[in-house]
Amino acid sequence: MQTKNLIDGKWLETPANTPLVVTNPANDEIIAQVTSSGAPETKAAIDAAWQAGKDWAARTAADRAGFLASLARLMRRDIDRLAALMTMEQGKPLAESKGEITYAISFLDWAAEEGKRLYGDIIPASAPDKRILVLRQPVGVAAIITPWNFPAAMITRKLGPALAAGCTVVIKPSEETPLSALAIGELACEAGFPAGVVNIVTGNSSVIGEVLFDDDRVRKVSFTGSTEVGRLLMTQASKNLLRLSLELGGHAPFLVFDDADLDLAIPAAIASKFRNAGQTCICANRFYVQAGIYDAFNARFAEEIQKLKLGDGAQAGVDVGPLINDAAVDKVEAQIEDARSHGAKVLVGGKRKTLDGLADRFFEPTLLEGMTPEMLIATQETFGPVAPVTKFTEEQEAIDLANASEFGLAAYFFTRDGSRLMRVAEALEYGIIGANDGGPSTAQAPFGGVKHSGFGREGGRYVMDEYTEIKYISWQL
Ligand code: SIN
């Protein structure tokens, strides 16, 4: 298990640092002590990325794609090891960790190919003896700051396109889950990336962040995390007029119309709400169900929620693992308490669960009936396994309720009516719409939000814009 930092192709330990202690959220066991980089190490990582950048940008797209394909192949080879490591440091069930590694690989595969299609333009000029050529060039050094809820996929979703476009990178993973990042770094070394192309620094976010945002050679920061931190980074980015991609919080509505196919809607609701124990930015956070189908939906949803097995993600058959830390459990508890005090009824679950030999960090998959707009859960991201449900009657009412949020990342709805499908999809103020679909995430689609969920798109051909500058040449013949 790698615990050092990757700087300029070497694995380095910060002298006299206070290491990051990585623990298993399921049982509090200490997994590793990881070196903690400070300002000098972060600067060294930027130096290395800057130096390596000239050669990397000058290579052909096919050459760069070859390295990405090798990294993807090595991750595929080591999928079981990577998944076990992820479950250990993050807590999600092993099957989900494997799914995440596969998802992570798909971003490398996609970017490797997309880098070959970074086409320019030739624009007809307004003078007969002129030509206007448009080029796309790498932005330069990119900083990649990633969260704990998807310790591998949020790295490769940024790393793949950055490298494919010709940027070099400094990765700063979450302090809670650095081991998956370092394991990817080891595989990048095995894949033969030249020294300095991929650098990884772990440690205190504000110390490392300050250096990344202060150094004018860093030209791009891509961040996935909370809206609160996103706001702070936007202020910091103003100094060097840094390009930013911000994938921030969400509060996804999930609408079920009377004509919905419950055979589609129920499994989608379970997957969208309870994957990763509800700790996903695009998790369904509030359920609005039309009056005619309300009782049937609740009955079937409750039945399926009761089947979910809570436990250590490393154990076979577990569907829902622990929450990441005690603060996360406290937040869920406070939201349920608040909802109850405003009249909500707990239909399933509703409390912490003590499991033999495990940490006190498990929360029962919960169904809450009677959500009203003044409840915290109706406006605050939950990041836990709680599904609050309420009833609506008219289509426009559902749209208004769905849009009554500062967030705009993902929204879901279920209907069999094709006209309504297009009408509602167009009216929802969200970057990602799951129309009869609870799992819209995929490498070829432009993942990202509007409003307080941030800006910038990851995935598909759109992500390449985030890592390239446009330059035009006006050519007098
Ligand atoms: C996220 O929580 O931001 C990532 C979810 C996904 O890619 O599906």
Residues whose N, C-alpha, C, O or C-beta is under 5 A from the ligand:
A	BS01	SIN	T280 C281 I282 S441
